[in-house]
Amino acid sequence: MSVRFNSTKITNASKKVDYYLNNIYELKDKVGKDEVEVEFVEDLIQDIESWRTCIDEIELAIKTYINTEEQKNYKIDKENKEIIIY
């Protein structure tokens, strides 16, 4: 039994998202060529907005992590009101 790290799971999921998003991207010019229902287009737009929100939340979590890691390198000297950077 092997251990799967979160970074491995995220990388694998990211590759899948990239693959399917690329497929949708390549088909974008074909929207409207068939008899497409307005409901389909509205649903697709809602899906895209949902994806955008999800991506924004993922990006915020990553940036928060990066900022937190960077702040761990600082030590605050409260007596002299100085920040000591290692």
The first five atom37 places (N, CA, C, CB, O) and aatype in JSON, in Angstrom:
{
  "aatype": [12, 15, 19, 1, 13, 2, 15, 16, 11, 9, 16, 2, 0, 15, 11, 11, 19, 3, 18, 18, 10, 2, 2, 9, 18, 6, 10, 11, 3, 11, 19, 7, 11, 3, 6, 19, 6, 19, 6, 13, 19, 6, 3, 10, 9, 5, 3, 9, 6, 15, 17, 1, 16, 4, 9, 3, 6, 9, 6, 10, 0, 9, 11, 16, 18, 9, 2, 16, 6, 6, 5, 11, 2, 18, 11, 9, 3, 11, 6, 2, 11, 6, 9, 9, 9, 18],
  "atom_mask": [
    [1, 1, 1, 1, 1],
    [1, 1, 1, 1, 1],
    [1, 1, 1, 1, 1],
    [1, 1, 1, 1, 1],
    [1, 1, 1, 1, 1],
    [1, 1, 1, 1, 1],
    [1, 1, 1, 1, 1],
    [1, 1, 1, 1, 1],
    [1, 1, 1, 1, 1],
    [1, 1, 1, 1, 1],
    [1, 1, 1, 1, 1],
    [1, 1, 1, 1, 1],
    [1, 1, 1, 1, 1],
    [1, 1, 1, 1, 1],
    [1, 1, 1, 1, 1],
    [1, 1, 1, 1, 1],
    [1, 1, 1, 1, 1],
    [1, 1, 1, 1, 1],
    [1, 1, 1, 1, 1],
    [1, 1, 1, 1, 1],
    [1, 1, 1, 1, 1],
    [1, 1, 1, 1, 1],
    [1, 1, 1, 1, 1],
    [1, 1, 1, 1, 1],
    [1, 1, 1, 1, 1],
    [1, 1, 1, 1, 1],
    [1, 1, 1, 1, 1],
    [1, 1, 1, 1, 1],
    [1, 1, 1, 1, 1],
    [1, 1, 1, 1, 1],
    [1, 1, 1, 1, 1],
    [1, 1, 1, 0, 1],
    [1, 1, 1, 1, 1],
    [1, 1, 1, 1, 1],
    [1, 1, 1, 1, 1],
    [1, 1, 1, 1, 1],
    [1, 1, 1, 1, 1],
    [1, 1, 1, 1, 1],
    [1, 1, 1, 1, 1],
    [1, 1, 1, 1, 1],
    [1, 1, 1, 1, 1],
    [1, 1, 1, 1, 1],
    [1, 1, 1, 1, 1],
    [1, 1, 1, 1, 1],
    [1, 1, 1, 1, 1],
    [1, 1, 1, 1, 1],
    [1, 1, 1, 1, 1],
    [1, 1, 1, 1, 1],
    [1, 1, 1, 1, 1],
    [1, 1, 1, 1, 1],
    [1, 1, 1, 1, 1],
    [1, 1, 1, 1, 1],
    [1, 1, 1, 1, 1],
    [1, 1, 1, 1, 1],
    [1, 1, 1, 1, 1],
    [1, 1, 1, 1, 1],
    [1, 1, 1, 1, 1],
    [1, 1, 1, 1, 1],
    [1, 1, 1, 1, 1],
    [1, 1, 1, 1, 1],
    [1, 1, 1, 1, 1],
    [1, 1, 1, 1, 1],
    [1, 1, 1, 1, 1],
    [1, 1, 1, 1, 1],
    [1, 1, 1, 1, 1],
    [1, 1, 1, 1, 1],
    [1, 1, 1, 1, 1],
    [1, 1, 1, 1, 1],
    [1, 1, 1, 1, 1],
    [1, 1, 1, 1, 1],
    [1, 1, 1, 1, 1],
    [1, 1, 1, 1, 1],
    [1, 1, 1, 1, 1],
    [1, 1, 1, 1, 1],
    [1, 1, 1, 1, 1],
    [1, 1, 1, 1, 1],
    [1, 1, 1, 1, 1],
    [1, 1, 1, 1, 1],
    [1, 1, 1, 1, 1],
    [1, 1, 1, 1, 1],
    [1, 1, 1, 1, 1],
    [1, 1, 1, 1, 1],
    [1, 1, 1, 1, 1],
    [1, 1, 1, 1, 1],
    [1, 1, 1, 1, 1],
    [1, 1, 1, 1, 1]
  ],
  "atom_positions": [
    [[0.85, -1.17, 0.0], [0.0, 0.0, 0.0], [0.89, 1.24, 0.0], [-0.97, 0.0, 1.22], [1.76, 1.39, 0.86]],
    [[0.68, 2.11, -0.95], [1.5, 3.31, -1.03], [0.75, 4.51, -0.45], [1.9, 3.59, -2.5], [-0.48, 4.54, -0.4]],
    [[1.52, 5.47, -0.03], [0.95, 6.69, 0.53], [0.88, 7.73, -0.59], [1.8, 7.22, 1.73], [1.86, 7.98, -1.29]],
    [[-0.3, 8.32, -0.75], [-0.46, 9.37, -1.75], [-0.51, 10.7, -1.02], [-1.74, 9.15, -2.61], [-1.38, 10.93, -0.19]],
    [[0.42, 11.56, -1.34], [0.47, 12.87, -0.73], [-0.56, 13.79, -1.38], [1.88, 13.46, -0.84], [-0.97, 13.57, -2.52]],
    [[-0.96, 14.81, -0.65], [-1.92, 15.77, -1.19], [-1.39, 16.44, -2.44], [-2.26, 16.82, -0.15], [-2.15, 16.72, -3.37]],
    [[-0.09, 16.71, -2.47], [0.49, 17.35, -3.67], [0.34, 16.45, -4.89], [1.98, 17.68, -3.43], [0.1, 16.95, -5.99]],
    [[0.46, 15.14, -4.72], [0.28, 14.2, -5.83], [-1.17, 14.2, -6.29], [0.71, 12.77, -5.42], [-1.45, 14.21, -7.49]],
    [[-2.09, 14.19, -5.34], [-3.52, 14.21, -5.68], [-3.88, 15.49, -6.42], [-4.38, 14.08, -4.4], [-4.63, 15.46, -7.4]],
    [[-3.36, 16.62, -5.96], [-3.64, 17.91, -6.6], [-3.06, 17.93, -8.01], [-3.08, 19.08, -5.76], [-3.7, 18.4, -8.95]],
    [[-1.84, 17.44, -8.16], [-1.2, 17.41, -9.48], [-2.0, 16.56, -10.45], [0.24, 16.89, -9.37], [-2.22, 16.96, -11.59]],
    [[-2.43, 15.39, -10.02], [-3.21, 14.5, -10.89], [-4.55, 15.13, -11.26], [-3.44, 13.14, -10.2], [-4.96, 15.06, -12.42]],
    [[-5.22, 15.73, -10.29], [-6.51, 16.38, -10.57], [-6.31, 17.57, -11.5], [-7.18, 16.84, -9.25], [-7.13, 17.82, -12.38]],
    [[-5.23, 18.3, -11.31], [-4.94, 19.46, -12.17], [-4.73, 19.02, -13.61], [-3.7, 20.2, -11.66], [-5.19, 19.7, -14.54]],
    [[-4.05, 17.91, -13.81], [-3.83, 17.41, -15.17], [-5.16, 17.03, -15.83], [-2.88, 16.18, -15.14], [-5.36, 17.27, -17.02]],
    [[-6.06, 16.44, -15.05], [-7.37, 16.07, -15.59], [-8.17, 17.31, -15.96], [-8.15, 15.21, -14.57], [-8.8, 17.36, -17.02]],
    [[-8.15, 18.31, -15.09], [-8.87, 19.55, -15.36], [-8.3, 20.19, -16.62], [-8.78, 20.53, -14.16], [-9.06, 20.66, -17.48]],
    [[-6.99, 20.22, -16.73], [-6.33, 20.81, -17.9], [-6.77, 20.1, -19.17], [-4.81, 20.75, -17.74], [-7.04, 20.75, -20.18]],
    [[-6.83, 18.78, -19.13], [-7.22, 18.0, -20.29], [-8.64, 18.34, -20.74], [-7.11, 16.5, -19.97], [-8.88, 18.63, -21.91]],
    [[-9.58, 18.3, -19.8], [-10.98, 18.54, -20.14], [-11.26, 20.0, -20.48], [-11.88, 18.1, -19.0], [-12.07, 20.3, -21.36]],
    [[-10.58, 20.91, -19.8], [-10.75, 22.32, -20.12], [-10.23, 22.61, -21.53], [-10.02, 23.2, -19.09], [-10.81, 23.42, -22.26]],
    [[-9.14, 21.96, -21.91], [-8.61, 22.12, -23.26], [-9.61, 21.58, -24.29], [-7.26, 21.39, -23.4], [-9.77, 22.17, -25.36]],
    [[-10.28, 20.47, -23.98], [-11.3, 19.93, -24.89], [-12.43, 20.93, -25.08], [-11.86, 18.6, -24.36], [-12.88, 21.17, -26.21]],
    [[-12.89, 21.52, -23.99], [-13.97, 22.51, -24.07], [-13.49, 23.73, -24.85], [-14.44, 22.93, -22.65], [-14.24, 24.29, -25.66]],
    [[-12.25, 24.14, -24.6], [-11.69, 25.29, -25.32], [-11.68, 25.05, -26.82], [-10.27, 25.59, -24.82], [-12.02, 25.94, -27.6]],
    [[-11.28, 23.87, -27.23], [-11.23, 23.55, -28.65], [-12.62, 23.49, -29.28], [-10.51, 22.22, -28.86], [-12.76, 23.71, -30.48]],
    [[-13.64, 23.2, -28.48], [-15.01, 23.12, -28.99], [-15.76, 24.45, -28.91], [-15.78, 22.07, -28.22], [-16.89, 24.55, -29.39]],
    [[-15.14, 25.48, -28.33], [-15.83, 26.75, -28.09], [-16.36, 27.38, -29.37], [-14.9, 27.71, -27.4], [-17.43, 28.0, -29.36]],
    [[-15.64, 27.24, -30.45], [-16.08, 27.85, -31.71], [-17.24, 27.1, -32.35], [-14.91, 27.92, -32.69], [-17.88, 27.59, -33.27]],
    [[-17.52, 25.9, -31.85], [-18.61, 25.1, -32.41], [-19.94, 25.37, -31.71], [-18.27, 23.62, -32.31], [-20.99, 24.88, -32.15]],
    [[-19.89, 26.14, -30.62], [-21.15, 26.49, -29.94], [-21.95, 27.36, -30.9], [-20.89, 27.24, -28.57], [-21.45, 28.35, -31.42]],
    [[-23.19, 26.97, -31.12], [-24.04, 27.73, -32.02], [-24.08, 27.16, -33.43], [0.0, 0.0, 0.0], [-24.94, 27.55, -34.22]],
    [[-23.17, 26.26, -33.77], [-23.16, 25.66, -35.11], [-24.29, 24.64, -35.23], [-21.79, 24.99, -35.41], [-24.92, 24.51, -36.28]],
    [[-24.53, 23.92, -34.14], [-25.66, 22.98, -34.11], [-26.88, 23.76, -33.63], [-25.36, 21.73, -33.19], [-26.8, 24.94, -33.3]],
    [[-27.97, 23.07, -33.6], [-29.16, 23.68, -33.02], [-29.03, 23.58, -31.51], [-30.48, 23.0, -33.53], [-29.45, 22.61, -30.89]],
    [[-28.42, 24.62, -30.93], [-28.15, 24.63, -29.5], [-29.29, 25.33, -28.79], [-26.8, 25.33, -29.19], [-29.74, 26.41, -29.19]],
    [[-29.75, 24.69, -27.73], [-30.82, 25.29, -26.96], [-30.27, 26.41, -26.09], [-31.52, 24.24, -26.1], [-29.13, 26.34, -25.63]],
    [[-31.08, 27.43, -25.89], [-30.68, 28.56, -25.05], [-30.39, 28.07, -23.64], [-31.77, 29.66, -25.03], [-29.49, 28.58, -22.97]],
    [[-31.14, 27.09, -23.18], [-30.94, 26.54, -21.84], [-29.54, 25.94, -21.7], [-32.01, 25.49, -21.51], [-28.9, 26.07, -20.66]],
    [[-29.06, 25.27, -22.74], [-27.71, 24.7, -22.72], [-26.67, 25.79, -22.54], [-27.43, 23.92, -24.03], [-25.76, 25.66, -21.72]],
    [[-26.8, 26.88, -23.3], [-25.84, 27.98, -23.23], [-25.89, 28.63, -21.85], [-26.13, 29.03, -24.33], [-24.85, 28.94, -21.28]],
    [[-27.08, 28.83, -21.31], [-27.21, 29.42, -19.98], [-26.59, 28.52, -18.91], [-28.69, 29.67, -19.65], [-25.93, 29.01, -18.0]],
    [[-26.79, 27.22, -19.03], [-26.18, 26.27, -18.09], [-24.66, 26.3, -18.2], [-26.69, 24.85, -18.35], [-23.96, 26.24, -17.19]],
    [[-24.15, 26.39, -19.43], [-22.71, 26.45, -19.64], [-22.12, 27.72, -19.01], [-22.39, 26.41, -21.14], [-21.06, 27.67, -18.38]],
    [[-22.81, 28.83, -19.16], [-22.35, 30.08, -18.56], [-22.34, 29.97, -17.04], [-23.24, 31.26, -19.0], [-21.42, 30.46, -16.39]],
    [[-23.36, 29.34, -16.46], [-23.39, 29.13, -15.01], [-22.24, 28.24, -14.56], [-24.73, 28.51, -14.57], [-21.61, 28.49, -13.53]],
    [[-21.97, 27.2, -15.34], [-20.83, 26.31, -15.02], [-19.52, 27.09, -15.03], [-20.76, 25.14, -16.03], [-18.69, 26.92, -14.13]],
    [[-19.33, 27.92, -16.04], [-18.1, 28.71, -16.15], [-17.95, 29.64, -14.96], [-18.08, 29.51, -17.47], [-16.86, 29.78, -14.42]],
    [[-19.03, 30.29, -14.55], [-19.0, 31.18, -13.38], [-18.65, 30.39, -12.12], [-20.35, 31.89, -13.19], [-17.9, 30.87, -11.27]],
    [[-19.18, 29.18, -12.02], [-18.87, 28.32, -10.87], [-17.4, 27.94, -10.87], [-19.74, 27.06, -10.9], [-16.76, 27.96, -9.82]],
    [[-16.88, 27.61, -12.04], [-15.45, 27.26, -12.15], [-14.58, 28.45, -11.76], [-15.11, 26.8, -13.6], [-13.58, 28.3, -11.06]],
    [[-14.99, 29.64, -12.23], [-14.22, 30.85, -11.95], [-14.17, 31.11, -10.44], [-14.84, 32.06, -12.68], [-13.12, 31.46, -9.91]],
    [[-15.3, 30.94, -9.77], [-15.36, 31.12, -8.32], [-14.45, 30.11, -7.62], [-16.8, 30.98, -7.81], [-13.72, 30.46, -6.69]],
    [[-14.5, 28.88, -8.07], [-13.67, 27.82, -7.49], [-12.19, 28.13, -7.68], [-14.02, 26.46, -8.13], [-11.39, 27.96, -6.75]],
    [[-11.83, 28.58, -8.86], [-10.43, 28.92, -9.14], [-9.98, 30.08, -8.27], [-10.24, 29.27, -10.63], [-8.86, 30.07, -7.75]],
    [[-10.85, 31.07, -8.1], [-10.5, 32.21, -7.23], [-10.24, 31.75, -5.8], [-11.63, 33.27, -7.25], [-9.31, 32.22, -5.15]],
    [[-11.07, 30.84, -5.3], [-10.89, 30.33, -3.94], [-9.6, 29.51, -3.81], [-12.1, 29.47, -3.54], [-8.9, 29.61, -2.8]],
    [[-9.29, 28.72, -4.82], [-8.04, 27.94, -4.8], [-6.85, 28.88, -4.81], [-7.98, 26.96, -6.01], [-5.89, 28.69, -4.06]],
    [[-6.9, 29.89, -5.67], [-5.8, 30.84, -5.77], [-5.61, 31.59, -4.45], [-6.06, 31.84, -6.9], [-4.47, 31.8, -4.02]],
    [[-6.7, 31.99, -3.81], [-6.62, 32.67, -2.52], [-5.98, 31.77, -1.46], [-8.0, 33.12, -2.07], [-5.15, 32.23, -0.68]],
    [[-6.37, 30.51, -1.44], [-5.8, 29.57, -0.46], [-4.29, 29.4, -0.69], [-6.5, 28.2, -0.56], [-3.52, 29.35, 0.27]],
    [[-3.88, 29.31, -1.94], [-2.46, 29.16, -2.24], [-1.68, 30.4, -1.86], [-2.25, 28.85, -3.73], [-0.61, 30.31, -1.25]],
    [[-2.21, 31.57, -2.21], [-1.53, 32.82, -1.87], [-1.47, 33.01, -0.35], [-2.24, 34.01, -2.52], [-0.47, 33.51, 0.16]],
    [[-2.51, 32.63, 0.35], [-2.51, 32.72, 1.81], [-1.44, 31.82, 2.39], [-3.89, 32.35, 2.39], [-0.72, 32.21, 3.31]],
    [[-1.32, 30.62, 1.86], [-0.29, 29.69, 2.31], [1.1, 30.27, 2.08], [-0.42, 28.34, 1.59], [1.96, 30.23, 2.97]],
    [[1.32, 30.82, 0.88], [2.63, 31.4, 0.56], [2.95, 32.54, 1.51], [2.66, 31.88, -0.9], [4.06, 32.63, 2.02]],
    [[1.99, 33.42, 1.75], [2.22, 34.56, 2.65], [2.48, 34.09, 4.07], [1.02, 35.51, 2.62], [3.31, 34.67, 4.77]],
    [[1.78, 33.05, 4.5], [1.98, 32.51, 5.85], [3.38, 31.92, 5.97], [0.92, 31.44, 6.17], [4.05, 32.13, 6.99]],
    [[3.82, 31.2, 4.97], [5.16, 30.62, 4.99], [6.23, 31.7, 5.01], [5.37, 29.69, 3.79], [7.24, 31.57, 5.7]],
    [[6.01, 32.77, 4.25], [6.98, 33.86, 4.23], [7.05, 34.56, 5.58], [6.62, 34.87, 3.14], [8.13, 34.99, 6.0]],
    [[5.93, 34.67, 6.26], [5.9, 35.35, 7.54], [6.56, 34.53, 8.64], [4.47, 35.67, 7.93], [6.96, 35.09, 9.66]],
    [[6.68, 33.25, 8.45], [7.34, 32.42, 9.45], [8.82, 32.74, 9.56], [7.15, 30.94, 9.11], [9.46, 32.38, 10.55]],
    [[9.37, 33.4, 8.56], [10.78, 33.76, 8.57], [11.06, 35.06, 9.32], [11.29, 33.88, 7.16], [12.22, 35.47, 9.44]],
    [[10.03, 35.69, 9.83], [10.19, 36.95, 10.55], [10.01, 36.73, 12.04], [9.19, 37.99, 10.04], [9.21, 35.91, 12.48]],
    [[10.77, 37.48, 12.8], [10.61, 37.47, 14.25], [10.46, 38.94, 14.67], [11.83, 36.76, 14.97], [11.25, 39.79, 14.25]],
    [[9.48, 39.21, 15.48], [9.24, 40.59, 15.9], [9.81, 40.8, 17.29], [7.73, 40.91, 15.87], [9.48, 40.07, 18.22]],
    [[10.66, 41.8, 17.42], [11.23, 42.21, 18.7], [10.33, 43.32, 19.24], [12.73, 42.69, 18.55], [10.42, 44.47, 18.81]],
    [[9.45, 42.95, 20.17], [8.45, 43.9, 20.66], [9.06, 45.01, 21.51], [7.4, 43.17, 21.45], [8.49, 46.1, 21.58]],
    [[10.17, 44.75, 22.16], [10.8, 45.79, 22.99], [11.35, 46.92, 22.12], [11.92, 45.19, 23.84], [11.1, 48.09, 22.39]],
    [[12.08, 46.56, 21.09], [12.69, 47.56, 20.22], [11.83, 47.88, 19.0], [14.06, 47.09, 19.77], [12.18, 48.72, 18.18]],
    [[10.69, 47.2, 18.92], [9.77, 47.37, 17.79], [10.48, 47.2, 16.46], [9.09, 48.74, 17.85], [10.4, 48.05, 15.57]],
    [[11.19, 46.08, 16.35], [11.93, 45.75, 15.14], [11.48, 44.41, 14.6], [13.45, 45.74, 15.43], [11.0, 43.55, 15.34]],
    [[11.63, 44.25, 13.32], [11.39, 42.97, 12.69], [12.74, 42.4, 12.32], [10.45, 43.09, 11.44], [13.54, 43.04, 11.63]],
    [[12.99, 41.19, 12.78], [14.25, 40.52, 12.5], [14.01, 39.48, 11.43], [14.87, 39.88, 13.78], [13.18, 38.58, 11.6]],
    [[14.73, 39.59, 10.32], [14.58, 38.67, 9.2], [15.76, 37.71, 9.2], [14.47, 39.44, 7.85], [16.92, 38.14, 9.21]],
    [[15.46, 36.42, 9.19], [16.53, 35.41, 9.17], [16.9, 35.06, 7.78], [16.12, 34.16, 9.92], [17.78, 34.23, 7.56]]
  ]
}
